[in-house]
Each structure stands twice: as structure tokens, then as C-alpha cells.
Amino acid sequence: MKDGIHPNYREVLIHDLSCDFKFVTRSTVQTREMAEFEGKQYPLVKIEVSSESHPFYTGKHKIVDTAGRVEKFRQKFGSVGSKTQIAQD
């Protein structure tokens, strides 16, 4: 391989922020932060979703509270300008 044209392929620490899960893998991603894991320093990559927290892999679905936002919108605007019937539970 030619020198100077390939990115630095090295071990990095991946931190899943949603479930506080960490693992080491190899990557070329550029990071500014470093973190210690199992007594060794690694470049740190923070992510929101990994196989430990993704519903497809865990079988658990997170419930997002959108009902509160929808109700707040309906109270604020009601049926003004709406051409459809508001569904009542």
C-alpha cells in the first residue's frame, strides 16, 4: 500500500449512550475524545443506538410519549382548519 493515502485504522471504544454499553472495535473514524476501558486508553466514539439498545436485536420497544404532544396540539388548535374527523378513544 502507498504511504499517506489511507486513513488510520485503529482500535476505538464505542459507547452506546442510551444503555451505557461499551465495546472495543477497529475503525477509521476520527475522534477528539479519549477514554479508558479495561486499563487501556482508546479514542472514544459516542453513539445513540447499538445492537445492545436497538429494538430489533433486543425484542423490546421503547414507548415514545407522543400522546401528550398530540393532545397539547389538539387543545391549542382544536378542529380549526381540519378537514378530517378527530378520532375519539
N, C-alpha and C positions, 0 to 999 in steps of 0.2 A: 504494500500500500504506500501511496505517496504521503510524505510527512506534511502536516499543516493543513490538510484539506478535510479531515474527518473530525467530528465532534468528540469530545472526551467521554468515553464510555466507562462508567464507574458505578460502584455501589452507592445507592441512595436510600434514605429512610423515608418510607411513605407513612404519613399519619392521617388516618381517617378521623376527621373531627367530629362526626356525628355519633360515633360509638367508642372513641378513644382507643382505636386499634392501630398498632404499629407493626410494620414488617419491612424487611430489607430486600431490595431487588436491585437490578442493574438498569441504568438509564443514561441517556444523554441530556436530560433536562437540566437547564441552568437554574441554579438557586442562589439566594443570598444568605439564607439561614443555615446554621449547623445545629445538630442535636446529638446527644449521646444516647446510645442504645446498646445494652449489654456490654458496657465498658468500652465502647469504641465510638469515635466521632464520625458522623455521616452528614452529607448535605441533606437538608430537610425539605420534603415536598408535602404540602398540606392539601388534602382533597376532601370533598364533601361526601362522596359515596364510593364504597369499595365492595368487594364480594361479601364482607362481613356485615354490611348495613343495607345492601340493595335488596328490595323485596323479592326479586326473582330468585335469589340464592337463599334467603332466609326463610321464605314462605310466610313472612309476617308483613302486613301492610300497615303503614303509618296513616293515621287518620288526620287529615288536614282540616282545621276548623274554618270551612268556607261558609257554613250556615250563618254564622254571626255576621259576616260581611254582607251576605245576600240580604239578610233581614234588615240590616242597617240601611242598605241601599233602598229597599222597598219602603221602609219607614220614611226615608228622606224624600223620595221621588214618587212613591205610590204607583198608581197606574197612569200617571200623566204621560201622554205620548205613546203609550203602549198599545200595540195592535193585537196583542195576544192576551189570553186569559191568564191570570196569575193562579198557579196551581196551589190549592189548599190541602194540607195534610190532614 
